[in-house]
Amino acid sequence: MTEALFWGLVAGSSLILGGVVALTLPIRERTLGLIMAFGAGVLISAVAYELVAQGYETSAGTGHLALGMTAGALTFFAGDTVIDRMGGSERKAMGRAAGTGSGLAIVLGIVLDGIPESAVIGLGLLEGTGVSVAVIAAVFLSNLPEAIAATSGLQADGWPARRIMLLWVLVTLVSGLASLVGYAAFDSAGPGALAFVLGFAGGAILTMLADTMIPEAYEHGGKLVGLLTTLGFGLAFALSTLE
Protein backbone atom coordinates (compact mmCIF):
# COMPACT_ATOMS: atom_id res chain seq x y z
CA MET A 1 0.00 0.00 0.00
CA THR A 2 2.85 2.37 0.81
CA GLU A 3 4.35 1.71 -2.62
CA ALA A 4 1.07 2.60 -4.32
CA LEU A 5 0.88 5.87 -2.40
CA PHE A 6 4.53 6.69 -3.17
CA TRP A 7 4.25 6.16 -6.93
CA GLY A 8 0.95 8.03 -7.05
CA LEU A 9 2.67 11.00 -5.43
CA VAL A 10 5.61 10.72 -7.84
CA ALA A 11 3.32 10.78 -10.87
CA GLY A 12 1.26 13.64 -9.43
CA SER A 13 4.34 15.68 -8.50
CA SER A 14 4.51 17.03 -12.04
CA LEU A 15 1.58 19.26 -11.05
CA ILE A 16 3.88 20.97 -8.55
CA LEU A 17 6.68 21.09 -11.13
CA GLY A 18 4.34 22.60 -13.71
CA GLY A 19 3.25 25.26 -11.23
CA VAL A 20 6.86 26.18 -10.45
CA VAL A 21 7.75 26.37 -14.15
CA ALA A 22 4.76 28.56 -14.99
CA LEU A 23 5.48 30.93 -12.09
CA THR A 24 9.19 31.30 -12.81
CA LEU A 25 9.72 30.86 -16.56
CA PRO A 26 8.03 32.30 -19.65
CA ILE A 27 6.33 29.40 -21.46
CA ARG A 28 5.37 29.81 -25.11
CA GLU A 29 2.02 28.38 -26.12
CA ARG A 30 3.65 26.44 -28.95
CA THR A 31 5.99 24.74 -26.50
CA LEU A 32 3.06 23.88 -24.26
CA GLY A 33 1.18 22.39 -27.21
CA LEU A 34 4.10 20.17 -28.15
CA ILE A 35 4.49 18.96 -24.56
CA MET A 36 0.77 18.17 -24.55
CA ALA A 37 1.13 16.24 -27.81
CA PHE A 38 3.97 14.13 -26.46
CA GLY A 39 2.03 13.43 -23.27
CA ALA A 40 -1.05 12.47 -25.29
CA GLY A 41 0.98 9.93 -27.24
CA VAL A 42 2.30 8.42 -24.02
CA LEU A 43 -1.22 8.20 -22.61
CA ILE A 44 -2.60 6.55 -25.76
CA SER A 45 0.08 3.87 -25.48
CA ALA A 46 -0.61 3.40 -21.77
CA VAL A 47 -4.34 2.98 -22.43
CA ALA A 48 -3.73 0.46 -25.21
CA TYR A 49 -1.04 -1.68 -23.63
CA GLU A 50 -1.35 -1.12 -19.89
CA LEU A 51 -5.12 -0.82 -19.47
CA VAL A 52 -7.15 -2.33 -22.29
CA ALA A 53 -4.73 -5.17 -23.03
CA GLN A 54 -4.37 -6.08 -19.34
CA GLY A 55 -8.11 -5.80 -18.82
CA TYR A 56 -8.73 -8.16 -21.71
CA GLU A 57 -6.20 -10.68 -20.41
CA THR A 58 -7.74 -10.45 -16.95
CA SER A 59 -11.30 -11.16 -18.00
CA ALA A 60 -11.48 -11.98 -21.71
CA GLY A 61 -14.89 -12.46 -23.25
CA THR A 62 -16.96 -11.57 -20.17
CA GLY A 63 -17.90 -8.07 -21.24
CA HIS A 64 -16.53 -6.44 -18.08
CA LEU A 65 -13.87 -4.55 -20.01
CA ALA A 66 -16.33 -3.12 -22.55
CA LEU A 67 -18.76 -2.20 -19.79
CA GLY A 68 -16.00 -0.46 -17.86
CA MET A 69 -14.83 1.54 -20.88
CA THR A 70 -18.38 2.66 -21.59
CA ALA A 71 -18.93 3.67 -17.96
CA GLY A 72 -15.61 5.52 -17.81
CA ALA A 73 -16.28 7.46 -21.00
CA LEU A 74 -19.80 8.45 -19.93
CA THR A 75 -18.65 9.40 -16.42
CA PHE A 76 -15.90 11.67 -17.71
CA PHE A 77 -18.24 13.18 -20.31
CA ALA A 78 -20.89 13.96 -17.68
CA GLY A 79 -18.40 15.33 -15.15
CA ASP A 80 -16.62 17.38 -17.78
CA THR A 81 -19.94 18.87 -18.94
CA VAL A 82 -20.78 19.95 -15.39
CA ILE A 83 -17.32 21.48 -14.91
CA ASP A 84 -17.56 23.31 -18.24
CA ARG A 85 -20.80 24.94 -17.08
CA MET A 86 -19.14 25.94 -13.81
CA GLY A 87 -16.40 27.76 -15.72
CA GLY A 88 -13.62 25.21 -15.98
CA SER A 89 -13.92 24.48 -19.69
CA GLU A 90 -10.54 26.00 -20.58
CA ARG A 91 -8.51 24.59 -17.73
CA LYS A 92 -5.94 23.30 -20.23
CA ALA A 93 -5.84 26.51 -22.24
CA MET A 94 -2.82 28.60 -21.35
CA GLY A 95 -3.74 32.19 -20.48
CA ARG A 96 -7.31 31.93 -21.73
CA ALA A 97 -8.36 30.27 -18.49
CA ALA A 98 -8.23 33.71 -16.89
CA GLY A 99 -11.65 35.11 -16.27
CA THR A 100 -13.53 32.11 -17.66
CA GLY A 101 -14.81 30.89 -14.33
CA SER A 102 -14.07 29.99 -10.77
CA GLY A 103 -10.80 28.55 -9.56
CA LEU A 104 -12.81 25.76 -7.97
CA ALA A 105 -14.05 24.63 -11.37
CA ILE A 106 -10.48 24.48 -12.68
CA VAL A 107 -9.39 22.43 -9.68
CA LEU A 108 -12.31 20.02 -10.07
CA GLY A 109 -11.48 19.57 -13.73
CA ILE A 110 -7.88 18.69 -13.01
CA VAL A 111 -8.90 16.23 -10.31
CA LEU A 112 -11.41 14.67 -12.73
CA ASP A 113 -8.64 14.21 -15.29
CA GLY A 114 -6.11 12.85 -12.82
CA ILE A 115 -8.01 10.42 -10.60
CA PRO A 116 -8.47 7.64 -13.21
CA GLU A 117 -4.82 7.96 -14.24
CA SER A 118 -3.54 7.76 -10.68
CA ALA A 119 -5.85 4.90 -9.70
CA VAL A 120 -4.34 2.84 -12.51
CA ILE A 121 -0.94 3.01 -10.80
CA GLY A 122 -2.32 1.28 -7.73
CA LEU A 123 -4.21 -1.25 -9.83
CA GLY A 124 -1.03 -2.09 -11.71
CA LEU A 125 0.71 -3.07 -8.49
CA LEU A 126 -1.98 -5.69 -7.86
CA GLU A 127 -0.60 -7.67 -10.79
CA GLY A 128 2.50 -8.43 -8.70
CA THR A 129 4.94 -7.35 -11.43
CA GLY A 130 5.88 -4.00 -9.90
CA VAL A 131 5.13 -0.49 -10.99
CA SER A 132 4.65 0.26 -14.69
CA VAL A 133 7.21 2.77 -15.93
CA ALA A 134 5.02 3.59 -18.92
CA VAL A 135 2.00 4.44 -16.76
CA ILE A 136 4.06 6.57 -14.37
CA ALA A 137 5.57 8.44 -17.32
CA ALA A 138 2.16 8.88 -18.94
CA VAL A 139 0.55 10.36 -15.85
CA PHE A 140 3.56 12.55 -15.10
CA LEU A 141 3.73 13.98 -18.63
CA SER A 142 -0.02 14.52 -18.96
CA ASN A 143 -0.12 16.47 -15.69
CA LEU A 144 2.75 18.80 -16.58
CA PRO A 145 1.15 20.88 -19.38
CA GLU A 146 -2.15 20.96 -17.53
CA ALA A 147 -0.50 22.47 -14.45
CA ILE A 148 1.42 25.01 -16.56
CA ALA A 149 -1.73 26.08 -18.38
CA ALA A 150 -3.92 26.28 -15.29
CA THR A 151 -1.25 28.12 -13.28
CA SER A 152 -1.02 30.79 -15.97
CA GLY A 153 -4.78 31.25 -15.86
CA LEU A 154 -5.02 31.31 -12.06
CA GLN A 155 -2.18 33.83 -11.87
CA ALA A 156 -3.93 36.04 -14.40
CA ASP A 157 -7.09 35.77 -12.27
CA GLY A 158 -5.17 37.24 -9.35
CA TRP A 159 -4.27 34.14 -7.36
CA PRO A 160 -1.05 34.66 -5.34
CA ALA A 161 1.83 32.28 -6.06
CA ARG A 162 1.70 30.74 -2.57
CA ARG A 163 -1.97 29.88 -2.93
CA ILE A 164 -1.39 28.35 -6.36
CA MET A 165 1.44 26.14 -5.10
CA LEU A 166 -0.64 25.06 -2.10
CA LEU A 167 -3.34 24.05 -4.56
CA TRP A 168 -0.93 21.84 -6.50
CA VAL A 169 0.38 20.23 -3.33
CA LEU A 170 -3.18 19.34 -2.32
CA VAL A 171 -4.06 17.96 -5.76
CA THR A 172 -0.83 15.93 -5.75
CA LEU A 173 -1.89 14.42 -2.42
CA VAL A 174 -5.25 13.55 -3.97
CA SER A 175 -3.40 11.79 -6.80
CA GLY A 176 -1.40 9.77 -4.30
CA LEU A 177 -4.55 8.82 -2.41
CA ALA A 178 -6.25 7.81 -5.67
CA SER A 179 -3.39 5.42 -6.36
CA LEU A 180 -3.65 4.06 -2.82
CA VAL A 181 -7.41 3.54 -3.16
CA GLY A 182 -6.89 1.84 -6.52
CA TYR A 183 -4.67 -0.67 -4.75
CA ALA A 184 -6.50 -1.12 -1.45
CA ALA A 185 -10.07 -1.21 -2.74
CA PHE A 186 -9.39 -3.94 -5.29
CA ASP A 187 -6.78 -5.99 -3.46
CA SER A 188 -9.20 -8.91 -3.16
CA ALA A 189 -11.36 -8.16 -6.19
CA GLY A 190 -12.11 -10.79 -8.80
CA PRO A 191 -10.91 -10.66 -12.41
CA GLY A 192 -14.19 -9.23 -13.64
CA ALA A 193 -14.04 -6.27 -11.24
CA LEU A 194 -10.40 -5.58 -12.14
CA ALA A 195 -11.19 -5.67 -15.85
CA PHE A 196 -14.09 -3.28 -15.29
CA VAL A 197 -11.90 -0.78 -13.40
CA LEU A 198 -9.09 -0.97 -15.97
CA GLY A 199 -11.66 -0.40 -18.70
CA PHE A 200 -13.24 2.45 -16.73
CA ALA A 201 -9.88 4.25 -16.48
CA GLY A 202 -9.15 3.61 -20.14
CA GLY A 203 -12.51 4.97 -21.29
CA ALA A 204 -12.21 8.06 -19.10
CA ILE A 205 -8.66 8.83 -20.26
CA LEU A 206 -9.46 8.33 -23.96
CA THR A 207 -12.46 10.63 -23.67
CA MET A 208 -10.31 13.26 -21.94
CA LEU A 209 -7.67 13.00 -24.68
CA ALA A 210 -10.15 13.48 -27.50
CA ASP A 211 -12.18 16.14 -25.70
CA THR A 212 -9.50 18.42 -24.32
CA MET A 213 -5.86 17.43 -24.52
CA ILE A 214 -5.39 16.67 -28.23
CA PRO A 215 -7.46 19.64 -29.50
CA GLU A 216 -5.50 22.01 -27.25
CA ALA A 217 -2.21 20.46 -28.33
CA TYR A 218 -3.02 20.97 -32.01
CA GLU A 219 -4.27 24.51 -31.48
CA HIS A 220 -1.04 25.55 -29.78
CA GLY A 221 1.50 23.22 -31.41
CA GLY A 222 0.38 23.08 -35.04
CA LYS A 223 1.47 20.41 -37.52
CA LEU A 224 4.33 19.09 -35.38
CA VAL A 225 1.76 17.74 -32.94
CA GLY A 226 1.30 14.59 -35.03
CA LEU A 227 5.00 13.80 -34.94
CA LEU A 228 5.33 14.46 -31.19
CA THR A 229 2.26 12.34 -30.43
CA THR A 230 3.74 9.44 -32.40
CA LEU A 231 7.08 9.91 -30.64
CA GLY A 232 5.39 9.78 -27.24
CA PHE A 233 3.44 6.68 -28.22
CA GLY A 234 6.56 4.91 -29.50
CA LEU A 235 8.64 5.77 -26.46
CA ALA A 236 5.95 4.58 -24.06
CA PHE A 237 5.55 1.36 -25.99
CA ALA A 238 9.30 0.78 -25.88
CA LEU A 239 9.26 1.30 -22.12
CA SER A 240 6.40 -1.18 -21.72
CA THR A 241 8.35 -3.87 -23.56
CA LEU A 242 11.24 -3.53 -21.11
CA GLU A 243 9.10 -4.27 -18.05
Rosetta blueprint (number, residue, H / E / L):
1 M L
2 T H
3 E H
4 A H
5 L H
6 F H
7 W H
8 G H
9 L H
10 V H
11 A H
12 G H
13 S H
14 S H
15 L H
16 I H
17 L H
18 G H
19 G H
20 V H
21 V H
22 A H
23 L H
24 T H
25 L L
26 P L
27 I L
28 R L
29 E H
30 R H
31 T H
32 L H
33 G H
34 L H
35 I H
36 M H
37 A H
38 F H
39 G H
40 A H
41 G H
42 V H
43 L H
44 I H
45 S H
46 A H
47 V H
48 A H
49 Y H
50 E H
51 L H
52 V H
53 A H
54 Q H
55 G H
56 Y H
57 E H
58 T H
59 S L
60 A L
61 G L
62 T L
63 G L
64 H H
65 L H
66 A H
67 L H
68 G H
69 M H
70 T H
71 A H
72 G H
73 A H
74 L H
75 T H
76 F H
77 F H
78 A H
79 G H
80 D H
81 T H
82 V H
83 I H
84 D H
85 R H
86 M H
87 G H
88 G H
89 S L
90 E L
91 R L
92 K L
93 A L
94 M L
95 G L
96 R L
97 A L
98 A L
99 G L
100 T L
101 G L
102 S L
103 G H
104 L H
105 A H
106 I H
107 V H
108 L H
109 G H
110 I H
111 V H
112 L H
113 D H
114 G H
115 I H
116 P H
117 E H
118 S H
119 A H
120 V H
121 I H
122 G H
123 L H
124 G H
125 L H
126 L L
127 E L
128 G L
129 T L
130 G L
131 V L
132 S L
133 V H
134 A H
135 V H
136 I H
137 A H
138 A H
139 V H
140 F H
141 L H
142 S H
143 N H
144 L H
145 P H
146 E H
147 A H
148 I H
149 A H
150 A H
151 T H
152 S H
153 G H
154 L H
155 Q H
156 A H
157 D L
158 G L
159 W L
160 P L
161 A H
162 R H
163 R H
164 I H
165 M H
166 L H
167 L H
168 W H
169 V H
170 L H
171 V H
172 T H
173 L H
174 V H
175 S H
176 G H
177 L H
178 A H
179 S H
180 L H
181 V H
182 G H
183 Y H
184 A H
185 A L
186 F L
187 D L
188 S L
189 A L
190 G L
191 P H
192 G H
193 A H
194 L H
195 A H
196 F H
197 V H
198 L H
199 G H
200 F H
201 A H
202 G H
203 G H
204 A H
205 I H
206 L H
207 T H
208 M H
209 L H
210 A H
211 D H
212 T H
213 M H
214 I H
215 P H
216 E H
217 A H
218 Y H
219 E H
220 H H
221 G H
222 G L
223 K L
224 L H
225 V H
226 G H
227 L H
228 L H
229 T H
230 T H
231 L H
232 G H
233 F H
234 G H
235 L H
236 A H
237 F H
238 A H
239 L H
240 S H
241 T H
242 L L
243 E L
